Amino acid sequence: MKAVSGFPVQLSLEETLAKLKIDGPRAEKLRANEIFKTALSLIHPTALYAPTSVTCRNGDTVSVGGVDLASRILARNLGRAETVFPYIVTIGEALEAEARASKNIVGQLLLDDLGNAALESSVNYLQSCISREYELKMISHMSPGQLDWPMSQLFSIFGNVENAIGVRLTDSLMMIPRKSVSGVMFPTETSFISCQLCQRQACFSRKALYDEAVGKKYTMENAQG
């Protein structure tokens, strides 16, 4: 198990304002630049990951580090992998607390979206670190709650996560701090993005368009299996 902290995050105020459809005059009235500087000072990214063997495959269930993960799509993604990388990433709770304390609803939205962008940047940073360290040509990731992978006890792979990076799991499998994410990174021959298999059109967090060809590929693999 390895922990990484204090790494840089890539954020763009302009991109976030555009995403929230906040124009120049409104941004100036909101003092968006000051909010952005505050956000940067409150983001404390930390990541935990564990190079782990895939120990068993049984239909739509794959065992990683002795923990059974039930997902047809995840099982296909890990089909040929010998070593995968369960991970947990957080940016801490300070930014979230600042957003809750804000009396300006638009300011809250701005802080929240900057937090989401910081979390995504942190996952990308971890992915690049693992790719370099293990000399992987391509690496992708998938998280519980995406597609057909229900929220799971992925945390049990790591032991006491709260002591390690300050993240805990509630009885309802919600991560605290809220700006945290877990999942499995895995070597792959072609890039995989969960959004490619999701047909939900109205999604604020979409990172790629639905790809019918990719969807058929997974359907055919399932039929052949």
PLY file of the C-alpha trace (Angstrom):
ply
format ascii 1.0
element vertex 225
property float x
property float y
property float z
element edge 224
property int vertex1
property int vertex2
end_header
0.00 0.00 0.00
1.37 3.40 -0.99
0.27 6.94 -0.16
0.93 10.07 -2.23
0.20 13.59 -1.02
0.95 17.23 -1.74
0.89 16.82 -5.50
-0.25 19.62 -7.84
-3.74 19.89 -9.27
-4.63 21.41 -12.61
-7.53 23.85 -12.36
-8.88 26.46 -14.75
-11.18 29.18 -13.44
-12.16 30.08 -17.00
-13.27 26.54 -17.80
-15.25 26.26 -14.58
-17.00 29.60 -15.16
-17.87 28.54 -18.70
-19.21 25.22 -17.46
-21.44 27.01 -14.95
-22.39 29.61 -17.58
-21.12 32.50 -15.46
-20.18 35.42 -17.72
-17.53 38.07 -17.10
-19.67 40.73 -15.33
-21.29 38.13 -13.10
-17.92 36.58 -12.28
-16.55 39.99 -11.32
-19.55 40.69 -9.10
-19.11 37.26 -7.53
-15.39 37.94 -6.98
-14.63 34.69 -8.70
-10.88 35.32 -8.70
-10.88 35.56 -4.91
-12.98 32.40 -4.60
-10.55 30.63 -6.92
-7.55 31.62 -4.81
-9.38 30.50 -1.68
-10.19 27.16 -3.29
-6.56 26.57 -4.23
-5.49 27.16 -0.63
-8.06 24.66 0.67
-7.36 21.76 -1.67
-5.13 19.13 -0.08
-4.95 16.12 -2.42
-3.97 12.73 -1.05
-4.05 9.35 -2.73
-3.76 5.78 -1.57
-3.18 2.85 -3.89
-2.20 -0.78 -3.64
-0.67 -2.90 -6.41
-2.86 -5.98 -6.09
-3.15 -9.36 -7.79
-6.32 -10.55 -9.48
-6.73 -13.84 -7.64
-9.93 -15.32 -9.06
-12.37 -14.85 -11.92
-15.85 -16.34 -11.84
-18.24 -15.13 -14.50
-19.20 -11.54 -13.73
-17.24 -11.49 -10.47
-13.55 -10.81 -10.11
-11.55 -11.17 -6.91
-8.98 -8.44 -6.24
-6.81 -8.88 -3.19
-9.28 -11.43 -1.85
-12.24 -9.04 -2.21
-14.99 -10.11 -4.62
-16.10 -7.32 -6.95
-19.31 -8.01 -8.87
-19.51 -6.26 -12.23
-19.68 -7.73 -15.70
-17.96 -4.69 -17.20
-15.23 -4.56 -14.56
-14.65 -8.30 -14.95
-14.18 -7.81 -18.71
-11.80 -4.89 -18.11
-9.68 -6.97 -15.74
-9.93 -10.08 -17.90
-6.24 -10.34 -18.78
-4.72 -8.26 -16.02
-2.48 -9.90 -13.46
-1.84 -6.80 -11.34
-4.32 -3.96 -10.87
-4.34 -0.88 -8.67
-7.22 -0.25 -6.28
-7.13 3.40 -5.21
-8.72 6.04 -3.03
-8.24 9.74 -3.72
-9.43 12.74 -1.72
-8.89 16.50 -1.69
-9.75 16.73 2.00
-12.67 18.40 3.71
-11.55 22.05 3.93
-13.00 23.11 0.57
-16.26 21.33 1.30
-16.53 23.12 4.65
-15.92 26.47 2.96
-18.69 25.77 0.45
-21.13 24.87 3.22
-20.30 28.08 5.08
-20.79 30.29 2.03
-24.00 32.33 1.99
-23.82 32.83 -1.76
-25.45 30.00 -3.71
-23.49 30.71 -6.89
-20.30 30.87 -4.85
-21.17 27.48 -3.39
-21.63 26.07 -6.89
-18.30 27.51 -7.98
-16.45 26.02 -5.02
-18.20 22.68 -5.50
-17.30 22.46 -9.18
-13.70 23.50 -8.50
-13.61 20.67 -5.97
-14.87 18.21 -8.57
-12.25 19.40 -11.04
-9.51 19.12 -8.41
-10.59 15.56 -7.61
-10.55 14.60 -11.27
-7.13 16.19 -11.70
-5.87 14.24 -8.68
-7.08 10.94 -10.14
-5.37 11.77 -13.43
-2.15 12.57 -11.59
-2.24 9.27 -9.72
-2.94 7.43 -12.95
0.10 9.02 -14.60
2.28 8.16 -11.57
1.24 4.50 -11.66
1.71 4.38 -15.42
5.28 5.68 -15.11
6.22 3.60 -12.06
5.03 0.31 -13.56
5.91 1.18 -17.17
2.36 0.74 -18.46
1.64 1.95 -21.98
-2.01 2.62 -21.20
-4.06 2.59 -18.03
-7.75 3.22 -17.35
-9.96 3.19 -14.29
-13.46 2.36 -13.10
-15.22 3.26 -9.85
-17.97 1.63 -7.75
-21.33 3.12 -8.61
-20.48 3.36 -12.31
-22.45 1.32 -14.84
-23.17 -2.17 -13.41
-20.70 -2.01 -10.51
-22.64 -1.33 -7.29
-21.06 0.43 -4.34
-18.83 -2.14 -2.68
-16.48 -2.74 0.21
-13.42 -1.83 -1.83
-12.03 -0.18 1.31
-11.35 -3.57 2.90
-8.40 -4.00 0.55
-6.63 -1.12 2.32
-7.28 -1.70 6.01
-7.67 1.51 8.06
-8.12 4.13 5.35
-9.12 6.85 7.81
-5.79 6.58 9.60
-3.92 6.53 6.30
-5.50 9.47 4.43
-8.46 10.65 6.52
-11.25 9.06 4.48
-13.96 6.94 6.05
-16.86 4.94 4.71
-20.34 5.32 6.20
-22.74 2.42 6.74
-24.45 3.44 3.49
-21.07 3.22 1.67
-20.69 6.97 1.28
-17.18 8.37 1.49
-16.39 11.19 3.91
-14.98 13.73 2.95
-17.46 13.90 0.11
-14.82 15.02 -2.39
-13.29 11.57 -2.47
-13.36 8.76 -5.00
-12.32 5.12 -5.06
-11.90 2.57 -7.80
-9.55 0.27 -9.64
-6.95 1.30 -12.20
-5.93 -1.37 -14.68
-3.62 -1.79 -17.67
-5.46 -1.90 -20.97
-4.77 -1.98 -24.69
-7.43 0.62 -25.49
-8.59 3.54 -23.38
-11.74 2.89 -21.35
-14.04 5.65 -20.08
-17.24 4.61 -18.31
-19.18 7.40 -20.02
-18.74 5.57 -23.33
-21.20 2.93 -22.10
-23.71 5.29 -20.47
-26.70 6.47 -22.50
-27.91 9.03 -19.96
-27.94 12.27 -21.94
-28.42 14.90 -19.25
-25.22 14.36 -17.29
-23.28 17.32 -15.94
-20.19 15.18 -15.34
-19.95 13.44 -18.72
-16.33 13.02 -19.89
-16.96 11.22 -23.18
-19.85 10.67 -25.56
-21.80 7.43 -25.57
-20.11 5.07 -28.03
-22.43 2.48 -29.52
-19.52 0.49 -30.94
-17.91 0.19 -27.50
-21.27 -0.84 -26.03
-21.67 -3.58 -28.65
-18.13 -4.80 -27.93
-18.96 -5.40 -24.28
-22.32 -6.98 -25.18
-20.67 -9.38 -27.62
-17.97 -10.30 -25.10
-20.68 -11.06 -22.55
-22.58 -13.25 -25.02
-19.41 -15.13 -25.94
-18.55 -15.58 -22.24
0 1
1 2
2 3
3 4
4 5
5 6
6 7
7 8
8 9
9 10
10 11
11 12
12 13
13 14
14 15
15 16
16 17
17 18
18 19
19 20
20 21
21 22
22 23
23 24
24 25
25 26
26 27
27 28
28 29
29 30
30 31
31 32
32 33
33 34
34 35
35 36
36 37
37 38
38 39
39 40
40 41
41 42
42 43
43 44
44 45
45 46
46 47
47 48
48 49
49 50
50 51
51 52
52 53
53 54
54 55
55 56
56 57
57 58
58 59
59 60
60 61
61 62
62 63
63 64
64 65
65 66
66 67
67 68
68 69
69 70
70 71
71 72
72 73
73 74
74 75
75 76
76 77
77 78
78 79
79 80
80 81
81 82
82 83
83 84
84 85
85 86
86 87
87 88
88 89
89 90
90 91
91 92
92 93
93 94
94 95
95 96
96 97
97 98
98 99
99 100
100 101
101 102
102 103
103 104
104 105
105 106
106 107
107 108
108 109
109 110
110 111
111 112
112 113
113 114
114 115
115 116
116 117
117 118
118 119
119 120
120 121
121 122
122 123
123 124
124 125
125 126
126 127
127 128
128 129
129 130
130 131
131 132
132 133
133 134
134 135
135 136
136 137
137 138
138 139
139 140
140 141
141 142
142 143
143 144
144 145
145 146
146 147
147 148
148 149
149 150
150 151
151 152
152 153
153 154
154 155
155 156
156 157
157 158
158 159
159 160
160 161
161 162
162 163
163 164
164 165
165 166
166 167
167 168
168 169
169 170
170 171
171 172
172 173
173 174
174 175
175 176
176 177
177 178
178 179
179 180
180 181
181 182
182 183
183 184
184 185
185 186
186 187
187 188
188 189
189 190
190 191
191 192
192 193
193 194
194 195
195 196
196 197
197 198
198 199
199 200
200 201
201 202
202 203
203 204
204 205
205 206
206 207
207 208
208 209
209 210
210 211
211 212
212 213
213 214
214 215
215 216
216 217
217 218
218 219
219 220
220 221
221 222
222 223
223 224
